[in-house]
Amino acid sequence: MTTTDSNPASVEVDPSGRFAGTGTRGTRILGSMTVVAMVWLVAFGLGFSPADRDQDEAVRIMYVHVPTIWVAYMSFVVTAVASGFYLFGRSKALGWDRLAGASAEIGTIFVAATLVVGSLWGRLTWGVFWQWDARLTTTALLFVTYIGYLAVRRLGGSHQQRARRSAVVGLLAVLLIPLVHWSVRLWRSLHQEATVLDTDGDIDMDGLMLFSLFVGVVAFTLFYIWLVLHRTRVMAMEDMMDDRGLDLALASRRAEVVPTQKLEEN
């Protein structure tokens, strides 16, 4: 290989040299746990959890809306941490860059899900799908910012160049998360303040509703981890294929040069 640090141990290759896939025993167990947690969430979110006094049945959207933005925040923090390890670490291992990129991709998807689910909830509670509210606007800005991060990753250059420039953007983009989280208090907002992660520590929520929300956070976190494991391995495969193509191109070029040199000698 010419541009990757090593062949990742998590990427399986069969004896013929073809990639065998990204699944392992660990990911299959994790996938099963995710399915069980999701079924548990559906049972509690739609069945056992009570309706809200003010929002009635519409409150059940919370069990998806809150976990998706939680996973998005976590994804972007992981992207920033992995970017920092690559940028300031001694080894400059591309595994950190792949982790950063995979986590950002998944986080962007979850932000999009948050905006879609939130608009449905807004339609039921506010009467409209969208308001240029502080929380909604900053969340949309967060989504656009990470779309830009993913676009930066697609620019040309070597794997190391991709890793360096995206690491810088990843470290800067994560600074938007506090702005999004505190936007409800910084500006006048239609969006309610934090129910669980409130600064006064008072959780004004029914016990079964709180438990259902906790199940949702666990289920979506497991789903995130499962997706990250598979996506990082796919990205490792893509890098390996790029390197193989480069190696083949260099070998072909050398093969063209040798006959030319022999003709000149003759």
N, C-alpha and C positions, 0 to 999 in steps of 0.2 A: 504494500500500500504506500501511497505517496503523500497523502495529505491528512489522513486520520491518525489519531494517536495509537489506536490498537483495535483489534477485532473484539467488540463487546461480548463478554461471556454469555449475556442473556439472549443473544441472537443465535438461534439454532441453524446449523448448516448441515445438510445431509451429505453422505459420501460422494455424491455426484457433483457437489459444489453448489447446489441450489439451496435457496433459503427454505427452511422447513416451517417457518412461521414464528409468530411472536408469543404464542401461548406456552405457559409452563404449568406445572402442577400448582404452584403458588397462585398464579393468576386465575386458574380455574376454581380454586377454593375461594379466592376473593370474589370472583364473579357470582358464585353460588351464594355467598354471604350478602352480596348486593341485592340479588333477587329476593332473598328472604326479607331483607330490610325494607325493600320497596313494597312487597306484599303487606308487611306489617304496617307500613305507613298508610297504605290505601285503606286497610281495615280500621285503623284508629282515626285517620283523617276524615273518612267518609261515614264511618259507622259509630264508633264508640265516643268520639269527641263531641261535646255538646255544641249547639248553635250559640252564636254570640247574642248578647242582649240587644245591642244596637245594630249590628250588621247582619244578624240572622245567619242564614246558611252561607252567605258570601265570605264569611271569615275563613272557610275551609281553604280558600285560595292561599291563605297565609302559609299553609304547610308545604307549599311549593315555592312561593315567592321568597320567603325568608331564606330557606336553604340554598336556593340558586344564587342569591347575591352573596351569601356567606362563602360558598364555594368559589365564586368569582373573586372575591377579596383574597381568599387563601391562595388561589391560583396565581394572582399577580404578585403576591408577596413571595411565593416560591420562585417565580420568575426573577424577581429582584435579587433574592438571596443567591440563586444559582448564577445569575449574571455577575454578582459580586465575587463569588468564588472563582469564576473563570477570569474575570478582569484583573483581580488582585492576587490570585493564587499563583504559586510557583510553577505548577505543572502545566497550566493552560489546557487542561483536559477538555476535549470537545464534548464529553458526556455532560458536563455542566451546561453547555450551550444547548444541547438537545433537550435537556430537562427544562431549561428556561423556555425554549420555543414550544415544546409540547404543552407545558402548563399554560402559556399565554394563549395558545389556540383554544384549549378547553375553557379557559376563563372567559374568553371572548364569546364563546357559544353560550355560556351560562349567563353572561350579562345580557345577551340578546333575549334569552329565555326570561330573564327578570323583567326586561322592558315589555315583552309581550304579555306575560302573566299580569304584570302590574297595570298595564293598560286595560285589561279585562276587569281587574278589580276596581280600577278607577271608574270604569263605565257603570259598575254596579253601585258604587258608593258616592261618586261625584256627579254622575250623569253624563260624563264625557270620557272618551278614550285617552285624551292627552291634554295636559295643561302645562304651560311653560313655568312649572313650579321649580323651585330651587333643587329639590332632590331629583326630580325627573331630568332636569336639564343637565345637572352635573353627572348623573349616571349615563346619559346619552353621550356626554363629552368623554367619559371614561371609555365607553364602547368605541367611539371614533378614534381615540388615542391608541388603543391596542390594535385596531385595524391598521393604523399607521405602523405600529411596531411589526406586525406580520408582513406588511409591505416591505419594510426595510430588510427583513430577513430574506426576501425574494430577490434582492438586488444581486447583480453579478459579483464575481470574485471568488476567492478560495474559501474554504471552510473557516479558516482562521479570521479572514476579513469579515465574513458574515458574523462570526461570534463576537468580534470586538465591537463592531458598530451597533449590533443589536443589544449587547450588554449595556452600553451607555444609555440607549433609549429605554431599556427595561428598568434601569435604576432611576431614571427621571420620571417615567410614567407612573410608577407606584406612588409618587407623592400626591397623586390625585385622590387616593383612597380616603385620607383624612378629610379632604374637602367634601367628598361625597357624603361621608358618614356624618359630619357635623353641619352639613348645609341646612338641616332643619332648624338648628339653633342660630346659625349665622344670619339667615335671612328669614323673612316671613314665608311660611310654607304651609300648603294644604296637607302635606304628608304628615302623618303622626310621628311623634318622637319614638325613640327606641323603647320597646316594651320589655325586653330581656336585658340588653346591655345598656341599661340606663345608668347614669352616673350616681344617682341617689341610692341605687341598689334595691329599690322597691319594685318587685315584679307583680304587677296587677293583672294576673291571669289565672284562670281556673287551672287546677292541678292537672286534670286530664288533657286540657288543651296544651299546657306546657310540656307534658310528656309526649304528646303527639308531635309537637314542634321539635322536640329533642330527637325523636325517631326520624323525622324528616332530615334533620341536619346530619345524623349518622348515616342514613341511607345515601344521601347525595355525596357525602364525603367519601364513602366507600366506592361509589360510582366514579368519582373524580380520580381516586388512586388507581382504579382498574384502567381507566382510560389513559392516564399518564404513562403507566407501565407499557401498555401496548403502543402508544404513539411514539414514545422515546425509542423503542426497538425498531419501529418502522423507519424513523428518521435515521437511525444507525444503519439500517439496510440501504436507505437512499444514499447516504454518504459513501458507503462501501461500493455501491454500484457506480457512483460518480468516479470514484478512485479507480475502479477497474476499467472504466471507459478511458480514463486518462492514461492508465498503464498500457492499454491496448493501442491507443493512439501513438504513444511514445515508441512502443515496440514496432509499430508499423512504419513510423518515420525512420527509425534506425535501420529497418530492413530496406527502405528505399535508398538510404545513404550508402550502404555497403556496396551494392552493385555499381553505383556511380563512381565510387572510389576505385574499384577494380578496373573500370573502363579507363579512368584517367591514368592509372598505372601502366596499362597496356599501351 
